[in-house]
Amino acid sequence: MPLPRIALLCCVLCVVPIRLPSQPLIVYFGDSITEGWIERERRPGDAYPARTDSILREDGTPFRSLHRGAGGETTDDALDRVDADVLAAAPSVVVIAFGSNDMYVWDDPPAPRVPLARFRDNIRLLVEKVRGIGAQPLLLGLPPLIAGRFYAAGADSAQYIPYGGARDMRDRYDRCIRDVGREEGCAVLSLRDAFQNDSSLLGFDGVHPLPEGHARIASVLAPLLAEKLERPSERPTALQHCVWPNPFRAGHTSHCTIAFHVAGPRPVQITIFDGRGRALRKIVYYAFAKGNHFVPWDGHGDTGTPLPAGAYTLYVHGADFAFQHSILLM
């Protein structure tokens, strides 16, 4: 027996999905503190991203979130994965939290994993990348460092003497984050101010916060995120392709930036030729989102060795665009 017309209509309506407006997305992007390593254990439920989410939900703030923390990472590692792990998700706000591993001194001869000048360049590039797709960056400063615990946990105090000690070194990297935030007009949350030198908030190694420390971070971070989530996301004006600095002095900055706009996700290839037409470096970059993209070049060839000073040509092409720039490497 055929269904009555009204019943048939009800059946159709039941299987049609209801499309609700997409909620703004927060991405927490950082190292082991973001991942939730507490007293040698991974405890993401006690970490500041989960605690911040909880506060926002209790306040009725509409949002979604992704937690993209990875223990042991530096800003070099962050640049390797920011496109796929962050930009591809089309976030509204990105919390950027790196630095404790960058300032760690090791190797022979001993040196910071990421020197301060490159750290500054990396933080600035992360901010540019996030803004390029229309998201709002928020920089998280470094937590205070208790030198005695830091050294007792395995760091060699002698290796930090040339840098004025681990605490002074931490302060320089933290100050660098604040400086970049000021120069780029980007919000910075100071954990030094949030912790107010309360050593009870830090764990055995003097660096990683205890659950109480993560709760303190969440209490000051949540209002900042709520304020940012109220602002509508705006796509930035399409950037004309360019390369800077040019001339590029490799000893002054860690990289030059190749910038361009894409109308949607697509692969982009960058090839660097010398004056004789030889291709010395090929960079395959995938633009995961519509917007402005920023790709660094460190002045090295495909072999990993620095190229000699001179004039070079950069060819950049995607599925629907191509351009070239001359650049002077000094």
N, C-alpha and C positions, 0 to 999 in steps of 0.2 A: 504494500500500500504506500503510495507516495506521501512524503511529508507535506503538511500544510505550508503555504507560502511563508507565513510568519515564522514558522519553526525553522524553515530552511534558511531564512535570513539571519536568525539567531545563531545558527551553526556557523555561518560564514563569519559573523562578527566575532565569534569566540576565537577563531584562529587568526584573525588579523592582529598583528602586534601593535601595541600602543607605543608610539615614539615620543619619549619625553626629552626635553632639552638636556643636552649633555652637561654634566656638572664640571666645574673647573677642576683641573688636575694639579696637584702638588707633587713634585718629585724631590725626594731627599737624596742628594747625590754627595757621597763622601767616602771616608775610609772606615777603619774599624770602629770608631766611635759611632758613626752613623749605622754601621752594621749591627752594633749591639754587643761588642766584646767587653765583658765586665768580669774582672777578677779571673782571667784565663778561661772564661766560659762565654759562649755565644748565647746571649739572652735578648733577642730582639724585642720581646714583649716588654722589657724593662727600659728599652732605649728611648731616646728623645723623640724619634719619629712616631713610634706607637703612642707615646704619652701625649705628644702634641695632637695627634689625630683624635685621641680620646677627649681632650679638652674642647677641640673644635666641634666634635659631635655633641657633647653635652651642651654647648652653647647654641646648637641648632644651625651651625654654619654648613651650607651645602658644599660638598667637595668630594673628590676622589684622591687617592694617593698611591704613589709607587715608592718603595724603599729600595734605593740603589746604592747601598753601602758595600764596600769591598775592603776587607782587612789588608793592611800592608801597602796600600796604594799611595802613590804620589800624584802630583798634578801632571806629571808626564803620562802616567797611566790613565788619569782622568781624561786627558785629551784623546787618548787612543779609543776610548769607549763612549764619549759623550754623545756622539752623533747617533749611534745605534741604541744606546741605553736610555738616553734622555730626549734628544730632539725628535726621534721617531715617534715618541708617545704624544707629541703635541701638547706639552704642558702649559699651564697658565703661570705657575710660579715654580722656580727651581731654587732649592736651598743648596748652596755650594759650600762644602765643609772639608777642606784639605789643608795640610800643612805640617802635622806632627811627624809624618814620615819623611817629608821633604827635608826637614832640618836635622834628621838623624845622621850622625857622622859615622862612617865606616870605610872599609876598603883600605888599600895600601898604594899610595899614601892616603891617610885619612882625609875625608872630605864629605860635605853634606851630600846626601843622595841627589838633591836638586839645589844647586847654588841659588843664592838669594835673588840674583838678577834674573835668572831663568824662571824662578818661582813667580816673580812679579809679572813677567811676560805671560806666563801660563795662566795666572789668575785673570789677567786682563783679557786674554783670548777666550777663556771660558765665559766671561761676562758677555763678550761680543757675540759669541756663538748662540748663547741663550736669547739675547735680545734680537738676534738676526731673524728668528722665526716668530717674534712677537710675544715671547714669554718674559716674565719679570724675574731677574736674578736677585737673590738675597745671600750675601756672604756671611758665613758664620766664622767668627774669630776663633783663635785657639784657646783651649782651657788653660788655666794657670799650670805651671810645672813645679813640682816639688823635687828639687835636685837630689836630695839625699835618697829618696825612694827610687828616683829614676836611675841613679848609678847602682844602687843595691840590686835593682831588677836586671842588671846586665849591661847597661851602657858604660863604656870606658870613660871615666872622668878625665883622664889625661888627654884624650882625643878632643875634648871640648875646651881645653885651656887656651889654644890659639884663638878661639872665638869668644873668650870672656866667660866661659862656662855655659852649661846647657840652658840655664834660666835666661841669661842675657840673649842667647841665640834665639830662644823661643820668642822673646820680646821683639826681636828684629823681624822675625817672620810674621808675627801678629801685627806689628806696626805696618808692614808691607801690605797686608790685607786691608787695613784701614785706609792706607794711602790710595790704593787702587779704587776702593769704594768711593772715596772723596773725589778723585780725578774723573771717575766714570759716572758720578752721580748715582751710585748704586747703594742700596741700603746695606748696612753692616751691623750685625748683632755682636757686641763685645761680650765674650764669655768671661773675660777678666773682670769686667764690671758686674756681671751676673753672679759670679762666684764670690766676689768680695773677699778674696784670700782665705776662704773657708776650706782648710785642708781636709776636713771631714767629708768633703764631697768627692774626693779623689781616691782611687784605689791603690793597690800595693806598689804600682810602678810610678806613681806620681803624675800620671798623664791621663789615663782612662778614668772617666767619671764613674762613681758608684751609682746605684739606682737613684739615690737622693740627688746626685749631681745631674743626672738625666732629667729628673723631675724639675729641677731648677731651670734647666735649659728650656724645657717645654713651657714652663710658666711664663717666660718672657718671649718665646718664639711665637706661641699661639696668637697673641693679639696682633703681632706684626703680620702674620699670614692672613688672619681674618681681614685686616685692613686692605691687603693687596688683593685678596679674592673678591672684594667688593668692586674693584676697578674692572671694567670690561677690557678684554684682551683686544689689542689693536695690532694689525699687521703693519710692520714698518714700511716706510716708503722704499720702493725698489732701488737698490744701490747700483750705481753705475760701476762697471768692473774697474778695478784699480789694483795697484800693488804698492805697498809702503812698508818700511821706509825705502826710498830709492833716490840716491845710492844706498845700498845695504852694506853696512859695516858689521861684519859678523862678530867682531870683538866687542861691539858696543851693545848689540841686542842679540838675543838667542835665535831669532828668526825674523824673516820678513813675512808679511801677510798678503795672500792672494785672495781678493774679495770679489764676489759676483752674486748675482741674483738668479734663482731658478723659479719657474712657474709651478713646479711640482716635483715629487720624488723622481730622481733619475741619477744614473752614473755620470761622473764628470772625469775627464782625463786631463792631467796637466803634464806637459812635456817641456823640459828645459834644454835648450840647444846652445852650443857655443858658437863663436863666430865662423867656424868652419862647417856648421850645419850638422854637427854630431849630437845625437841625443844622449845627454849625460845623466838625466834624472827623469823618471816617470813616476807620477803619483796618481794612483787610481782612487778617487774619492766618491763616496756615495752620498748624495744629498737626500736625506730621509724626509725632508719637509719643505714645503714652499717657503721661500723667504730669502734673506741674505745669508750667504755662507762665507766662512773665513777659513782658509787653509794655510798652515804655516809651511815655510821652506827654510831649512837651516843652513843653506849654502853648501850642502854636501851633494855628491853624486850618488849613483846607485850603489857604488862600492862602499859607501859610508865614510869616505874620506873627503875633506874640505876641497872645494874647487878653487883653482887659482883666481886671483883678482882679474877682472876683465869685464867685458860686455857680454851679456847673455840675452836670449830671447825666450820668453815663456809663451807657449801655445796652450790655450785652454779651450776645450770643446765638450759640449754635451749633445744631447739628441737634437736640440733645436737652437743652438747658439754656438758661436766660436769667436774667439778674439785672441789677440796677442799683445804682449807688452815687452818693451826692452827694459832691462834692468842692469845696473852697474854694480858689480860685486867688488867690494874694496876690502 
